[in-house]
Amino acid sequence: MRKKQFKAESKKLLDMMINSIYTHKEIFLRELISNASDAIDKLYFRSLTDDSVNMNRGDFEIRISVDKENRILQIEDNGIGMTADELENNLGVIARSGSLDFKSGISADSQDNEENAAENDVEIIGQFGVGFYSAFMVADKVTVLSKSFGSDVANLWVSEGVDGYYIEPAEKENAGTVITLYIKQDSENENYSDFLEQYRISSIVKKYSDYIRYPIKMSWETSRPKQKADDSDENSVPEYETVTEDRTLNSMVPLWRRNKKEITDEEYNSFYHEKFYDYEDPIKVIHSKTEGAATFDSLLYIPKRPSFDYYTKNYEKGLQLYSNGVLIMDKCADLLPDYFSFVKGLVDSADLSLNLSREVLQHDYQLKLIAKTIEKKIRSELLKLLEKEREKYEEFWKGFGVQIKYGLYEGYGANKDTLKDLVLFVSSAEKKLVSLQEYVGRMPEGQEKIYYACGETVEKAQMLPQAEKVSEKGYEILYLTDNVDEFAVKMLGEYNGKSFVNVAADSLDIESDEEKENLKKANEDSKATFEKMKEVLGDKVTEVRFTGALKTYAACLTSEGELSSEMAQVLNMMPDAHDIKARTALEININHPIAEMLSNLDDEKLAKYSKLLYDQARLIGGLPVEDPAEFSALISELMV
């Protein structure tokens, strides 16, 4: 038989197939199984209108066989098969897809007969006609024995790669196709023998083709103890025998395509444990089917708590992406925004545009539509959890709240409208977590701002000197204890028209008009004293002044401008930080006995008191004392 040559451009494409298009060599099995499934789909589609196809859906199957000794792997189907011309056209011309032509034919028919098209809903996986050639990544020779349905003759297509191929008549009893791969010898870098191991083949099928709609069967060899006629001797060493049995390697029916009402919690959880390797049940399952501009099925899970690597750079976000039940990507990052990166699950859609390798998605309009729909669905379900299952939501928040708050901050607040109603903070009211909606909903008449206090812990935040007076006024305070909190709140800006204000900021403004007037006069009268104190403290503070925002504490540090002391601390922990400082003023409690005493001190004592009050304000504000030795000496001197 004279060998035929691939066209020049086909040779280049075949070389690309073998060396660069596919990232993982194991993909070849997914492609060959998908082609087999397409072939069965074509015959099943024909059976709906052709009585000569004497087969039911349950008669169809895909079979995998292994001959380890001769390094042979076979994939066989009892689908529609191919004629010699079809072998020539589909396999002799690379990138010509018989499946795509078939699908186009169905689409054309459906325009003429919509009712018939709905009845004959057939999913065809193949689009480009290049997947078959992935076999040459692992095989140095490939044969295709095929007999077209209704034909009396079979044909054999044989190729050893870019050198070309030939087609010759052959014998085959029934319609269908048998693809035989002669697996390459192992090399220094590649263990091709791996693809002849039954467990490896089974794992690849489970990973990529678990939801092919037809059974994928394989003869499975296992060892088991021989059964004895007389088993009275319990201490004898058992003899083993090798038994061969037929196993179905795939599940066939995807959980996400079943009716939600027929699926139990146990089935959802079992699927989650198996697919996403979490020993705990998820806190929420989101199962939905979306139709319209983007049609897809999705099955999403919200974990109970973060995985060990979640808050590390090694964590990979993304959902599994399927096309008609075939795994295309294990983690499609584009389907999840970063602030919902904790969500696990999958999306199955037939509408996506795939590249040649079916591995990486083209960034098309459909993908963006799906991602946007999923984002809205996750937000909606989290809000339901917050409203109806508060205990579960708070458990979720403890693990993933920081990620939501990072989402508020990133992108200059671009996502704040999506996330603001999901945020919780511990409140001074009963020390419980509250949402911003709950806080604003119970604000007393006349309160125009949302007050918050920052600290390493709730206990430290509530000890801030300014918090005491705010609480006395009857205002609730939110305690911000994570590094990202104040940055997120600053980016949020306001909630339902109520602006946020740090109790330790100069914009606190809780004094009455009369108190403000008295404060202004007191500061003017003590101007000379405060100038001397400022001179002692230098650039540590911008100003020294009286305040009416304190109750029992003698002094405090108040931030001026947008950068608070807490924010400066966080920024200084970053790599390449350059000693960032917040602008702060030293404020003296006008109602404290020390306020009157300051004006009666001589310059030497005033200097010492200035340093003590500054260090005291730092300590109370959760900041370290800059010179502990000097602070200790001053305390000892006053004690003596």
C-alpha positions as MATLAB code, in Angstrom:
seq = 'MRKKQFKAESKKLLDMMINSIYTHKEIFLRELISNASDAIDKLYFRSLTDDSVNMNRGDFEIRISVDKENRILQIEDNGIGMTADELENNLGVIARSGSLDFKSGISADSQDNEENAAENDVEIIGQFGVGFYSAFMVADKVTVLSKSFGSDVANLWVSEGVDGYYIEPAEKENAGTVITLYIKQDSENENYSDFLEQYRISSIVKKYSDYIRYPIKMSWETSRPKQKADDSDENSVPEYETVTEDRTLNSMVPLWRRNKKEITDEEYNSFYHEKFYDYEDPIKVIHSKTEGAATFDSLLYIPKRPSFDYYTKNYEKGLQLYSNGVLIMDKCADLLPDYFSFVKGLVDSADLSLNLSREVLQHDYQLKLIAKTIEKKIRSELLKLLEKEREKYEEFWKGFGVQIKYGLYEGYGANKDTLKDLVLFVSSAEKKLVSLQEYVGRMPEGQEKIYYACGETVEKAQMLPQAEKVSEKGYEILYLTDNVDEFAVKMLGEYNGKSFVNVAADSLDIESDEEKENLKKANEDSKATFEKMKEVLGDKVTEVRFTGALKTYAACLTSEGELSSEMAQVLNMMPDAHDIKARTALEININHPIAEMLSNLDDEKLAKYSKLLYDQARLIGGLPVEDPAEFSALISELMV';
ca = [
       0.000    0.000    0.000;
       1.462    3.321   -1.098;
       2.007    5.748    1.766;
       0.322    9.123    1.434;
       1.936   12.308    2.676;
       0.342   14.896    4.925;
       0.247   18.325    3.375;
       3.113   20.641    4.380;
       0.920   22.738    6.665;
      -0.513   19.571    8.209;
       2.993   18.322    8.992;
       3.704   21.556   10.855;
       0.465   21.270   12.792;
       1.155   17.631   13.671;
       4.604   18.587   14.948;
       2.964   21.295   17.072;
       0.461   18.774   18.383;
       3.213   16.479   19.557;
       5.517   19.128   21.002;
       3.651   22.207   22.147;
      -0.146   22.451   21.884;
      -0.952   20.162   24.801;
       0.461   20.930   28.207;
       0.054   17.431   29.661;
       0.575   14.227   27.709;
      -2.253   12.493   29.583;
      -4.683   14.685   27.617;
      -4.443   12.252   24.669;
      -6.799    9.813   26.399;
      -9.400   12.518   27.001;
      -9.299   13.429   23.310;
      -9.644    9.873   22.023;
     -12.496    9.119   24.440;
     -14.239   12.340   23.421;
     -13.943   11.346   19.763;
     -15.386    7.915   20.580;
     -18.271    9.569   22.411;
     -18.914   11.781   19.373;
     -19.015    8.740   17.115;
     -21.598    7.075   19.359;
     -23.612   10.304   19.528;
     -23.798   10.348   15.732;
     -25.163    6.816   15.564;
     -27.557    7.465   18.448;
     -28.797   10.587   16.696;
     -29.350    8.538   13.552;
     -31.234    5.857   15.523;
     -33.915    8.411   16.382;
     -35.010    8.595   12.755;
     -33.574    5.409   11.200;
     -35.180    2.080   12.167;
     -32.251    0.183   10.676;
     -30.164    1.202   13.697;
     -31.282   -1.620   15.940;
     -29.579   -0.319   19.074;
     -30.790    1.278   22.275;
     -28.881    3.898   24.215;
     -27.832    1.269   26.746;
     -26.124   -0.783   24.022;
     -23.435    1.818   23.380;
     -20.065    1.723   25.126;
     -16.414    2.711   24.912;
     -13.851    0.038   25.757;
     -10.203    0.441   26.735;
      -7.788   -2.493   26.445;
      -4.144   -2.812   27.477;
      -1.422   -5.194   26.344;
       1.526   -4.283   28.565;
       3.882   -6.866   27.054;
       3.515   -5.482   23.536;
       3.024   -1.860   24.742;
      -0.382   -1.549   23.093;
      -3.302    0.603   24.230;
      -6.670    0.406   22.444;
      -9.780    2.595   22.576;
     -12.805    1.023   20.905;
     -16.334    2.320   20.327;
     -19.449    0.910   18.697;
     -20.436    4.216   17.173;
     -21.103    5.223   13.595;
     -17.647    4.361   12.232;
     -15.934    5.811    9.144;
     -15.691    4.926    5.483;
     -12.388    5.036    3.595;
     -13.265    8.518    2.323;
     -14.084    9.682    5.843;
     -10.814    8.263    7.146;
      -9.067   10.174    4.386;
     -10.912   13.406    5.047;
     -11.008   13.301    8.840;
      -7.573   11.829    9.577;
      -5.625   12.564    6.411;
      -6.343   16.303    6.623;
      -5.366   17.633   10.033;
      -7.713   20.169   11.628;
     -10.725   18.990    9.655;
     -13.399   17.953   12.118;
     -16.068   15.437   11.184;
     -17.788   16.237   14.462;
     -17.893   19.920   13.637;
     -19.360   19.170   10.207;
     -21.936   16.906   11.837;
     -22.812   19.532   14.405;
     -23.157   22.159   11.675;
     -25.512   19.820    9.818;
     -27.693   19.470   12.889;
     -27.725   23.259   13.302;
     -28.811   23.692    9.694;
     -31.565   21.111   10.130;
     -32.713   22.761   13.311;
     -33.353   26.011   11.499;
     -35.794   24.141    9.295;
     -37.353   22.075   12.061;
     -37.070   23.537   15.562;
     -39.274   20.860   17.091;
     -37.092   18.050   15.724;
     -33.951   19.847   16.902;
     -35.251   20.067   20.447;
     -36.145   16.389   20.417;
     -32.735   15.365   19.098;
     -30.582   17.219   21.584;
     -27.143   15.762   20.893;
     -23.957   17.203   22.378;
     -20.907   16.965   20.159;
     -17.606   17.568   21.905;
     -15.101   17.790   19.033;
     -14.688   21.109   17.247;
     -11.334   21.326   15.522;
     -10.385   17.796   14.470;
      -6.899   17.969   15.995;
      -7.441   16.033   19.224;
      -6.872   12.661   17.568;
      -3.282   13.588   16.760;
      -2.481   14.046   20.452;
      -2.052   10.244   20.372;
       1.349   10.806   18.783;
       2.570   12.435   21.985;
       2.701    8.985   23.577;
       2.703    6.607   20.603;
       5.169    6.171   17.742;
       2.540    4.359   15.671;
      -1.251    4.686   15.542;
      -3.766    2.583   13.633;
      -7.477    3.206   13.165;
      -9.657    0.255   12.202;
     -13.143    1.467   11.316;
     -16.305    0.195    9.749;
     -19.034    2.658    8.880;
     -22.597    1.766    9.898;
     -24.399    0.211    6.941;
     -21.181   -0.557    5.092;
     -20.003   -4.070    4.157;
     -16.302   -3.242    4.299;
     -13.899   -1.964    6.912;
     -10.722    0.041    6.460;
      -7.461    0.458    8.320;
      -5.672    3.805    8.636;
      -2.009    3.542    9.676;
       0.475    6.285   10.511;
       3.789    6.668   12.273;
       3.557   10.430   12.518;
       4.743   13.184   10.218;
       6.066   10.694    7.628;
       2.526   10.153    6.395;
      -0.169    7.473    6.414;
      -1.839    4.800    4.336;
      -5.347    3.322    4.187;
      -6.121   -0.278    3.224;
      -9.167   -2.600    3.283;
      -9.542   -4.653    6.471;
     -11.857   -7.007    8.295;
     -14.195   -5.896   11.105;
     -17.427   -7.564   12.105;
     -19.476   -4.651   13.504;
     -19.692   -0.915   12.921;
     -17.454    1.220   15.045;
     -13.825    2.204   15.456;
     -10.782    0.715   17.159;
      -7.831    3.049   17.735;
      -4.598    1.225   18.548;
      -1.651    3.082   20.060;
       1.821    1.534   20.046;
       3.199    3.262   23.116;
       6.688    4.749   22.917;
       9.620    3.317   24.825;
      10.500    5.098   28.053;
      13.111    7.839   27.870;
      15.234    9.643   30.399;
      12.574   12.308   30.869;
       9.342   10.448   30.114;
       7.826    7.295   31.598;
       5.453    6.284   28.783;
       4.871    2.909   30.436;
       2.731    4.803   32.919;
      -0.022    4.906   30.288;
      -0.177    1.100   30.256;
      -1.024    0.823   33.955;
      -4.684    0.202   34.718;
      -4.749    2.490   37.758;
      -3.196    5.342   35.780;
      -5.676    4.925   32.947;
      -8.519    4.784   35.450;
      -7.389    8.001   37.149;
      -7.123    9.861   33.818;
     -10.627    8.742   32.823;
     -11.941    9.777   36.243;
     -10.274   13.160   35.991;
     -11.259   14.196   32.463;
     -13.981   11.899   31.161;
     -15.937   10.864   34.233;
     -19.134   12.355   32.814;
     -19.002   11.047   29.253;
     -22.588    9.815   28.836;
     -21.636    6.303   27.696;
     -19.922    3.694   29.861;
     -16.141    3.513   29.524;
     -15.254   -0.093   30.278;
     -11.975   -1.816   30.922;
     -10.893   -5.375   31.744;
      -9.521   -5.147   35.281;
      -7.101   -7.622   36.777;
      -7.184   -8.170   40.539;
      -5.697  -10.708   42.914;
      -7.852  -12.513   45.404;
      -7.437  -15.540   47.710;
      -8.383  -18.835   46.146;
     -11.441  -20.482   47.562;
     -10.630  -23.882   49.058;
     -12.898  -26.887   49.117;
     -11.819  -27.574   52.681;
     -11.183  -24.427   54.713;
     -10.787  -26.180   58.054;
      -7.123  -25.220   58.386;
      -7.413  -21.596   59.478;
      -3.642  -21.167   59.900;
      -2.668  -22.104   56.341;
      -1.194  -19.402   54.108;
      -3.805  -18.422   51.487;
      -3.057  -18.884   47.816;
      -3.949  -16.038   45.432;
      -5.283  -16.060   41.919;
      -5.575  -13.360   39.264;
      -9.153  -12.594   38.272;
     -10.216  -10.474   35.313;
     -13.460   -8.526   35.524;
     -15.174   -5.790   33.563;
     -15.171   -2.411   35.263;
     -16.957    0.781   34.276;
     -14.484    3.593   34.903;
     -16.784    6.601   34.627;
     -19.843    7.879   36.508;
     -21.634    8.976   33.309;
     -24.336   11.126   34.927;
     -22.945   14.382   36.353;
     -24.370   15.306   39.736;
     -24.899   18.887   38.596;
     -27.221   17.820   35.769;
     -29.586   15.984   38.036;
     -32.715   17.523   39.524;
     -31.824   19.334   42.749;
     -34.871   17.937   44.467;
     -33.604   14.403   43.910;
     -30.118   15.003   45.362;
     -29.504   14.481   49.078;
     -27.161   16.491   51.278;
     -25.068   13.362   51.650;
     -24.614   13.129   47.868;
     -23.625   16.786   47.608;
     -21.157   16.444   50.479;
     -19.713   13.170   49.224;
     -19.059   14.740   45.813;
     -17.395   17.703   47.530;
     -15.103   15.525   49.640;
     -14.100   13.427   46.632;
     -13.490   16.248   44.173;
     -12.100   18.993   46.377;
     -10.284   17.047   49.100;
     -11.898   18.666   52.123;
     -12.647   16.406   55.085;
     -15.316   18.780   56.414;
     -18.747   19.344   54.907;
     -19.169   22.664   53.093;
     -21.058   25.412   54.839;
     -23.173   26.094   51.727;
     -23.990   24.328   48.432;
     -25.044   26.423   45.420;
     -26.480   24.318   42.593;
     -27.984   26.193   39.662;
     -28.788   26.034   35.962;
     -28.593   29.278   34.026;
     -30.149   29.817   30.625;
     -30.129   32.823   28.358;
     -27.208   34.811   26.984;
     -24.930   32.348   28.785;
     -26.253   28.816   29.309;
     -24.443   26.662   31.834;
     -24.773   24.414   34.865;
     -22.846   25.195   38.027;
     -22.231   23.435   41.306;
     -20.474   25.640   43.850;
     -19.383   25.017   47.416;
     -18.501   27.469   50.179;
     -16.047   25.740   52.535;
     -16.451   25.834   56.290;
     -12.936   27.132   56.849;
      -9.846   28.068   54.791;
      -7.463   25.390   53.546;
      -3.994   25.409   55.103;
      -2.540   27.312   52.120;
      -5.457   29.678   51.452;
      -3.762   32.861   52.670;
      -0.450   32.038   50.972;
       0.922   32.855   47.549;
       0.802   29.152   46.673;
      -2.999   29.008   46.716;
      -4.615   28.704   43.281;
      -8.161   29.917   42.883;
     -10.531   28.754   40.179;
     -13.449   26.535   39.285;
     -13.311   23.318   37.300;
     -14.518   23.970   33.780;
     -16.358   21.321   31.771;
     -17.644   21.361   28.227;
     -20.476   18.865   27.822;
     -19.202   16.880   30.784;
     -15.549   16.786   29.648;
     -13.035   18.497   31.920;
     -11.339   21.347   30.070;
      -9.569   23.147   32.915;
      -9.014   22.033   36.464;
      -8.853   25.589   37.802;
     -10.261   28.353   35.648;
      -9.236   31.447   37.594;
     -11.215   33.784   35.338;
     -14.502   32.436   36.673;
     -13.965   33.813   40.193;
     -13.064   37.284   41.449;
     -10.283   37.313   44.047;
     -12.639   38.201   46.875;
     -14.628   35.008   46.225;
     -11.528   32.885   45.610;
     -12.473   30.585   48.494;
     -15.376   29.125   46.481;
     -14.815   25.625   45.097;
     -16.858   23.915   42.423;
     -17.405   23.658   38.706;
     -19.100   25.078   35.640;
     -20.318   23.034   32.665;
     -21.135   24.860   29.441;
     -21.359   23.971   25.769;
     -21.261   27.598   24.638;
     -17.605   28.429   25.236;
     -15.039   29.000   22.514;
     -12.101   26.657   23.055;
      -8.665   26.873   21.551;
      -7.154   23.995   19.566;
      -5.948   22.078   22.608;
      -9.230   22.408   24.485;
      -7.068   23.376   27.481;
      -7.083   27.159   27.618;
     -10.159   29.242   26.998;
     -10.210   32.118   24.607;
     -11.279   35.128   26.646;
     -14.606   35.550   24.959;
     -17.851   37.248   25.803;
     -19.461   34.027   27.026;
     -16.777   33.479   29.659;
     -17.242   36.984   31.037;
     -21.008   36.510   31.162;
     -20.638   33.264   33.094;
     -18.170   34.821   35.537;
     -20.479   37.783   36.176;
     -23.471   35.516   36.729;
     -21.515   33.343   39.164;
     -20.341   36.408   41.091;
     -23.922   37.613   41.519;
     -25.069   34.136   42.549;
     -22.387   33.784   45.218;
     -23.180   37.234   46.630;
     -26.901   36.474   46.680;
     -26.403   33.156   48.489;
     -24.047   34.704   51.049;
     -26.634   37.391   51.804;
     -29.271   34.687   52.289;
     -26.911   32.880   54.653;
     -26.386   36.115   56.592;
     -30.111   36.794   56.873;
     -31.447   33.292   57.499;
     -28.575   31.263   58.968;
     -26.649   33.824   60.978;
     -24.624   31.331   62.999;
     -23.342   29.649   59.828;
     -22.505   32.990   58.249;
     -20.506   34.104   61.272;
     -18.593   30.835   61.122;
     -17.882   31.516   57.442;
     -16.870   35.085   58.279;
     -14.255   34.011   60.802;
     -12.455   32.107   58.072;
     -12.973   34.275   55.006;
     -13.953   37.730   56.263;
     -10.444   39.082   55.736;
     -10.645   38.113   52.054;
     -13.947   39.964   51.655;
     -12.409   43.051   53.269;
      -9.414   42.867   50.938;
     -11.966   42.845   48.135;
     -13.386   46.121   49.423;
      -9.944   47.678   49.380;
      -8.540   46.384   46.093;
      -9.196   48.189   42.849;
      -9.694   51.504   44.663;
     -13.070   50.380   45.965;
     -14.378   49.189   42.599;
     -16.198   46.274   44.271;
     -17.567   48.065   47.324;
     -21.182   47.984   46.180;
     -20.921   44.211   45.707;
     -19.341   43.544   49.096;
     -20.434   46.215   51.567;
     -23.521   44.325   52.760;
     -21.465   41.187   53.439;
     -19.063   42.849   55.883;
     -19.207   42.239   59.638;
     -17.373   43.961   62.510;
     -17.466   43.393   66.244;
     -19.562   46.133   67.828;
     -19.474   47.777   71.254;
     -23.123   46.714   71.529;
     -22.880   43.337   73.299;
     -19.446   42.702   71.688;
     -21.107   40.820   68.820;
     -20.553   40.837   65.073;
     -22.864   43.248   63.264;
     -23.364   44.197   59.632;
     -23.207   47.809   58.476;
     -26.907   47.645   57.701;
     -27.631   46.598   61.290;
     -25.412   49.361   62.687;
     -27.015   52.114   60.601;
     -30.501   50.719   61.231;
     -30.230   51.293   64.990;
     -28.354   54.626   65.008;
     -30.010   57.104   67.388;
     -31.631   60.206   65.950;
     -29.082   62.870   65.226;
     -26.116   60.506   64.702;
     -24.619   61.211   61.301;
     -21.437   59.151   61.393;
     -20.362   55.549   61.800;
     -17.747   55.443   64.565;
     -14.941   52.915   64.687;
     -11.874   52.229   66.807;
      -8.734   50.362   65.699;
      -6.616   47.998   67.763;
      -4.788   44.669   67.711;
      -7.697   43.155   69.629;
     -11.230   44.162   70.542;
     -10.077   44.730   74.129;
      -7.324   47.121   73.039;
      -9.608   48.972   70.635;
     -12.247   49.589   73.310;
      -9.550   50.937   75.668;
      -8.719   53.834   73.354;
      -9.226   57.033   75.379;
     -11.472   58.640   72.754;
     -13.794   55.597   72.686;
     -14.919   56.310   76.231;
     -16.523   59.636   75.389;
     -18.124   58.339   72.185;
     -19.778   55.537   74.147;
     -20.943   58.029   76.795;
     -22.768   59.900   74.037;
     -24.734   56.714   73.327;
     -23.020   55.962   70.020;
     -22.133   52.408   68.965;
     -18.508   51.758   68.001;
     -17.204   49.210   65.508;
     -13.922   47.577   66.506;
     -11.464   47.109   63.626;
      -8.792   44.544   64.493;
      -7.429   43.240   61.163;
      -4.651   45.073   59.326;
      -6.815   45.591   56.266;
      -9.858   46.903   58.153;
      -9.250   50.632   58.185;
      -7.972   50.619   54.602;
     -11.204   48.892   53.570;
     -13.360   51.339   55.512;
     -11.484   54.306   54.022;
     -12.091   52.918   50.549;
     -15.763   52.337   51.343;
     -16.084   55.973   52.378;
     -19.684   55.843   53.503;
     -22.608   53.496   53.944;
     -26.169   54.612   53.216;
     -25.066   58.232   53.375;
     -23.301   57.859   56.746;
     -19.562   58.546   56.656;
     -17.023   56.596   58.699;
     -14.904   58.302   61.330;
     -12.088   56.981   63.481;
     -12.634   57.839   67.162;
      -8.915   58.677   67.254;
      -9.156   61.158   64.361;
      -9.368   64.947   64.517;
     -12.634   64.716   62.578;
     -14.417   63.028   65.512;
     -16.418   66.186   66.283;
     -18.739   65.047   69.107;
     -18.686   68.232   71.216;
     -21.660   70.567   71.384;
     -21.400   74.119   70.016;
     -21.004   75.452   73.548;
     -18.250   72.956   74.335;
     -16.479   73.886   71.122;
     -16.570   77.555   71.989;
     -15.196   76.951   75.493;
     -12.504   74.693   74.055;
     -11.452   77.323   71.555;
     -11.032   79.926   74.293;
      -9.083   77.529   76.537;
      -6.656   76.722   73.715;
      -6.085   80.401   73.029;
      -5.393   81.065   76.729;
      -2.883   78.203   76.898;
      -1.210   78.907   73.567;
       2.162   79.804   75.102;
       2.230   76.624   77.232;
       1.367   74.412   74.270;
       4.048   76.044   72.095;
       6.664   75.162   74.734;
       5.405   71.568   74.858;
       5.483   71.347   71.053;
       9.068   72.595   71.068;
      10.049   69.805   73.483;
       8.337   67.108   71.436;
       9.588   68.414   68.109;
       8.247   66.736   64.970;
       6.709   63.862   66.949;
       3.449   65.853   66.968;
       1.982   68.546   64.782;
       0.362   70.390   67.684;
      -0.489   70.261   71.399;
      -4.013   71.304   72.371;
      -6.964   70.743   74.656;
      -9.783   68.367   73.686;
     -13.255   67.687   75.012;
     -13.354   64.195   73.464;
     -11.852   62.487   76.544;
     -13.568   61.451   79.738;
     -11.161   59.982   82.333;
      -7.866   59.798   80.432;
      -5.385   62.658   80.699;
      -4.156   62.710   77.093;
      -4.337   61.008   73.719;
      -2.843   61.135   70.256;
      -5.234   62.203   67.509;
      -4.590   61.498   63.815;
      -4.734   64.369   61.373;
      -5.576   63.709   57.748;
      -6.413   60.388   56.096;
      -3.468   58.370   57.412;
      -4.025   57.122   60.966;
      -1.353   55.788   63.322;
      -2.735   52.265   62.857;
      -2.520   52.548   59.081;
       1.055   53.823   59.330;
       1.948   50.815   61.491;
       0.567   48.431   58.863;
       2.367   50.188   56.012;
       5.661   50.084   57.910;
       5.380   46.280   58.102;
       5.417   46.069   54.322;
       8.595   45.211   52.395;
      10.624   48.282   51.371;
       8.701   50.522   53.805;
      10.395   53.860   54.481;
       9.445   54.876   58.024;
       5.974   56.161   57.191;
       4.583   58.442   59.890;
       1.071   59.610   60.548;
       0.445   63.230   61.414;
      -0.695   63.278   65.037;
      -1.553   65.908   67.608;
      -1.151   65.506   71.385;
      -4.503   66.338   72.955;
      -4.930   67.072   76.662;
      -8.230   66.364   78.408;
      -9.577   69.796   79.297;
     -11.610   68.292   82.138;
      -8.674   66.447   83.730;
      -6.826   67.917   86.764;
      -3.594   67.881   84.782;
      -5.000   70.483   82.376;
      -4.957   73.193   85.090;
      -1.601   72.072   86.485;
       0.301   72.424   83.196;
       0.144   76.219   83.201;
       1.706   76.345   86.713;
       4.806   74.267   85.878;
       8.251   75.708   85.300;
       9.892   75.055   81.963;
      11.971   72.095   83.221;
       9.002   70.254   84.706;
       6.790   71.152   81.745;
       9.332   69.479   79.453;
       9.298   66.303   81.551;
       5.498   66.255   81.732;
       5.298   66.793   77.974;
       7.411   63.681   77.363;
       5.457   61.659   79.903;
       2.092   62.659   78.490;
       3.268   61.864   74.956;
       4.553   58.408   75.935;
       1.408   57.752   77.963;
      -0.729   58.671   74.936;
       1.278   56.291   72.760;
       0.844   53.423   75.206;
      -2.893   53.952   75.546;
      -3.186   54.210   71.759;
      -1.520   50.810   71.299;
       1.822   52.234   70.119;
       5.266   51.412   71.539;
       7.155   53.895   73.690;
       9.979   55.326   71.588;
      12.502   55.624   74.450;
      11.604   53.178   77.250;
      14.685   54.067   79.300;
      13.831   57.760   79.394;
      10.186   56.996   80.125;
      11.170   54.752   83.066;
      13.570   57.370   84.456;
      10.920   60.090   84.321;
       8.379   57.882   86.111;
      10.914   57.058   88.850;
      11.799   60.720   89.301;
       8.174   61.698   89.754;
       7.624   58.862   92.216;
      10.565   60.020   94.374;
];
